[in-house]
Amino acid sequence: MRLVTIGTSAGPRAASVVTDAEGTDRVVELADAAADLVAILGDPDLLAAVRAETDAHDRARLPRLDDADLLAPVVPGKILCLGYNYRGHVPDGVDPTANDPEWPDVFVKTPNTLAGPCDAVVIPPGATDVDYEGEVAIVIGRRAQRVSLEDALEHVGGYTILNDVSDRAWQRRQSQWALGKCSDGFAPLGPWVVTPDEVPDPQDLLVEVVRDGVVTVSQSTSTTIFSVAFVIHHLSQVLTLEPGDIVSTGTPQKLSDAQAVHRPLADGDAVTVRVSRLGELTTRFVAAQEAAA
């Protein structure tokens, strides 16, 4: 099931997304008892009720998703991200795991970075090297504190897409990455959360990024160094993961041809992150003066 948060006259509300017979995505605004998307993700009974409510509607009569005011699907208390979690390409005969680190490289994106799936990202004034990173993001459904590796996936409420927008110039100025990762709006999220039953194996998803009509990233999550289960287990040994928290699992390397002609993001650029089973997230980038107009 796909779940979204939409803006309404009564405030943000949870909704489900279905596809009609003609292939058009439509939206079911859920009843008051299921207005909180995070609560739905953590409660099997509530999730079952949402499925039943969704199935009861005549899809052809539902509002179009394109006409909805899509917000970030969740507002996380924490956004935790991984660096260097995909193995690079190696020559035939070389062990791809030979240079694997022992532990994940974890950093934080602050709350001001959160952006909805339809929000433009403003390139900060003076920024000269803003870049994109397409990632699979985990939405925590149940509180996770010192969970075992075997039980870790039981705490996943769903999966979504995050673009870990990064200012490389600021990132290079310090050993810690915070100022390169935490400009306002630098974490577009969405467009929806896909429930775990639709993702039987999170280590078998194809992550691609498209820029200027060209695929610049294409790699399977089977090549991640640290699995979704391990990351949840590992993080929960140090801090408690709460429902609605986001754990973003890192980005693959750009393809060599794309890297050779890469240029920083500029006003008017658009980047699409698409992940098998999860859908796609398109983000438009604008110059600061355009956003202020």
Secondary structure as the mmCIF struct_conf table of DSSP 4:
data_model
#
loop_
_struct_conf.conf_type_id
_struct_conf.id
_struct_conf.beg_label_comp_id
_struct_conf.beg_label_asym_id
_struct_conf.beg_label_seq_id
_struct_conf.end_label_comp_id
_struct_conf.end_label_asym_id
_struct_conf.end_label_seq_id
STRN STRN1 ARG A 2 THR A 8
TURN_TY1_P TURN_TY1_P1 SER A 9 ALA A 10
STRN STRN2 GLY A 11 THR A 19
TURN_TY1_P TURN_TY1_P2 ALA A 21 GLU A 22
BEND BEND1 GLY A 23 GLY A 23
STRN STRN3 ASP A 25 GLU A 29
HELX_LH_PP_P HELX_LH_PP_P1 LEU A 30 ALA A 31
HELX_RH_3T_P HELX_RH_3T_P1 ASP A 32 ALA A 34
HELX_RH_AL_P HELX_RH_AL_P1 LEU A 37 GLY A 42
HELX_RH_AL_P HELX_RH_AL_P2 PRO A 44 ASP A 55
TURN_TY1_P TURN_TY1_P3 ALA A 56 ALA A 56
BEND BEND2 HIS A 57 HIS A 57
HELX_RH_3T_P HELX_RH_3T_P2 ARG A 59 ARG A 61
BEND BEND3 LEU A 62 LEU A 62
HELX_LH_PP_P HELX_LH_PP_P2 PRO A 63 PRO A 63
STRN STRN4 ARG A 64 ARG A 64
HELX_RH_3T_P HELX_RH_3T_P3 LEU A 65 ASP A 67
BEND BEND4 ALA A 68 ALA A 68
STRN STRN5 LEU A 70 LEU A 71
BEND BEND5 PRO A 73 PRO A 73
BEND BEND6 GLY A 77 GLY A 77
STRN STRN6 ILE A 79 GLY A 83
BEND BEND7 TYR A 84 TYR A 84
STRN STRN7 TYR A 86 TYR A 86
HELX_LH_PP_P HELX_LH_PP_P3 ARG A 87 HIS A 89
TURN_TY1_P TURN_TY1_P4 ASP A 92 GLY A 93
BEND BEND8 VAL A 94 VAL A 94
TURN_TY1_P TURN_TY1_P5 PRO A 96 ASN A 99
BEND BEND9 GLU A 102 TRP A 103
STRN STRN8 ASP A 105 LYS A 109
HELX_RH_3T_P HELX_RH_3T_P4 PRO A 111 THR A 113
STRN STRN9 LEU A 114 ALA A 115
TURN_TY1_P TURN_TY1_P6 PRO A 117 CYS A 118
HELX_LH_PP_P HELX_LH_PP_P4 ASP A 119 ALA A 120
STRN STRN10 VAL A 121 ILE A 123
HELX_LH_PP_P HELX_LH_PP_P5 PRO A 124 PRO A 124
TURN_TY1_P TURN_TY1_P7 PRO A 125 GLY A 126
STRN STRN11 VAL A 130 ASP A 131
STRN STRN12 GLY A 134 ILE A 140
BEND BEND10 ARG A 142 ARG A 142
STRN STRN13 ALA A 144 ALA A 144
BEND BEND11 GLN A 145 ARG A 146
TURN_TY1_P TURN_TY1_P8 LEU A 149 ASP A 151
HELX_RH_3T_P HELX_RH_3T_P5 ALA A 152 HIS A 155
STRN STRN14 VAL A 156 ASN A 163
STRN STRN15 SER A 166 ASP A 167
HELX_RH_AL_P HELX_RH_AL_P3 ARG A 168 ARG A 172
TURN_TY1_P TURN_TY1_P9 ARG A 173 ARG A 173
BEND BEND12 GLN A 174 GLN A 176
HELX_RH_AL_P HELX_RH_AL_P4 ALA A 178 LYS A 181
BEND BEND13 SER A 183 SER A 183
TURN_TY1_P TURN_TY1_P10 ASP A 184 GLY A 185
STRN STRN16 ALA A 187 VAL A 194
HELX_RH_3T_P HELX_RH_3T_P6 PRO A 196 GLU A 198
BEND BEND14 PRO A 200 PRO A 200
TURN_TY1_P TURN_TY1_P11 PRO A 202 GLN A 203
BEND BEND15 ASP A 204 ASP A 204
STRN STRN17 LEU A 206 ARG A 211
TURN_TY1_P TURN_TY1_P12 ASP A 212 GLY A 213
STRN STRN18 VAL A 214 SER A 220
HELX_RH_3T_P HELX_RH_3T_P7 THR A 221 THR A 223
STRN STRN19 THR A 224 THR A 224
BEND BEND16 ILE A 225 PHE A 226
HELX_RH_AL_P HELX_RH_AL_P5 VAL A 228 SER A 236
TURN_TY1_P TURN_TY1_P13 GLN A 237 VAL A 238
BEND BEND17 LEU A 239 LEU A 239
HELX_LH_PP_P HELX_LH_PP_P6 THR A 240 THR A 240
STRN STRN20 LEU A 241 LEU A 241
HELX_LH_PP_P HELX_LH_PP_P7 GLU A 242 GLU A 242
TURN_TY1_P TURN_TY1_P14 PRO A 243 GLY A 244
STRN STRN21 ILE A 246 SER A 248
HELX_LH_PP_P HELX_LH_PP_P8 PRO A 252 LEU A 255
HELX_RH_AL_P HELX_RH_AL_P6 SER A 256 ALA A 260
TURN_TY1_P TURN_TY1_P15 VAL A 261 VAL A 261
TURN_TY1_P TURN_TY1_P16 ASP A 267 GLY A 268
STRN STRN22 ALA A 270 VAL A 275
TURN_TY1_P TURN_TY1_P17 SER A 276 LEU A 278
STRN STRN23 GLY A 279 ALA A 287
HELX_RH_AL_P HELX_RH_AL_P7 ALA A 288 ALA A 292
#
